[in-house]
């Protein structure tokens, strides 16, 4: 089994980016901070976001598992 232990999820769905931007804005103005329940991304959306990028590279390289960490810029 080949495990890539340092993958980055760089192709996050737009809904996550929008939600995260609201979360960061909420630090200055709590009225605009989103609730965690407002973030809704389906498994199909997640799958679609990695099929042509991370998943394709995993298959090319023969990897069985990748442990993703967040995109560094999202951690702000």
BELSUL-V323498 format. One record per pair of residues at least 24 apart in sequence whose ideal C-beta (glycine too) atoms are under 10 Angstrom apart, sorted by the first residue. I is the first residue (numbers start at 1). J is the second residue. Records with the same first field share a line. If there is no record, write none. Layout:
I = J / J
This chain:
1 = 63 / 64 / 65
2 = 58 / 61 / 62 / 63 / 64 / 65 / 66
3 = 63 / 64 / 65 / 66 / 67
4 = 54 / 57 / 58 / 61 / 63 / 64 / 65 / 66 / 67 / 68
5 = 65 / 66 / 67 / 69
6 = 66 / 67 / 68 / 69
7 = 50 / 54 / 57 / 58 / 63 / 65 / 66 / 67 / 68 / 69
8 = 54 / 66 / 68 / 69 / 70 / 71 / 72 / 74
9 = 46 / 49 / 50 / 53 / 54 / 66 / 68 / 69 / 70 / 71 / 74
10 = 49 / 50 / 53 / 54 / 68 / 70 / 71 / 72 / 73 / 74
11 = 46 / 48 / 49 / 50 / 51 / 52 / 53 / 54 / 71
12 = 41 / 45 / 46 / 49 / 50 / 70 / 71 / 74
13 = 39 / 41 / 42 / 45 / 46 / 48 / 49
14 = 41 / 45 / 49
15 = 39 / 40 / 41 / 42 / 45
16 = 41 / 45 / 46 / 49 / 70 / 71 / 74
17 = 71 / 73 / 74
20 = 70 / 71 / 73 / 74 / 75 / 76
21 = 74 / 76
23 = 74 / 76
24 = 74 / 76
27 = 76
